[in-house]
Amino acid sequence: MLAGRIVARARVTLLLRARLRFCLRMTITAVLAFTLAHLLAFPLHGLWMVLTAVVVSQMSVDGSMRAMTEYVIGTFGGAVYASAIGLLVPHTTPTEMAGVLALTIKSGMSSGRLRTSSRH
């Protein structure tokens, strides 16, 4: 009985330490990205650098690598798709621009539902 409580207490302590290390790592990553963005004077104050740093940070290195791969593939796929839509669909009037925007957003929302992996 006593041994079981000691083991359970040790597990909780280890879990809390892992979460604390993760929080510290994520905070340091975001602050470094923010500092770098300001030093290099990126547009929008480096908002995308900080968001990317936070999104890619995971509890494990494997999770971070998987998230980074998905993020890069999604970014390039979105850029290719948006470029194709911009080149192939005429959009000279505000109404046509709204249609292109709706088409792009709808497909982006649909592709988000096709995601097969989950990150915790």
Secondary structure as UniProt FT lines:
FT   HELIX           2..39
FT   TURN            40..41
FT   HELIX           43..46
FT   HELIX           47..56
FT   HELIX           61..88
FT   HELIX           94..113
//
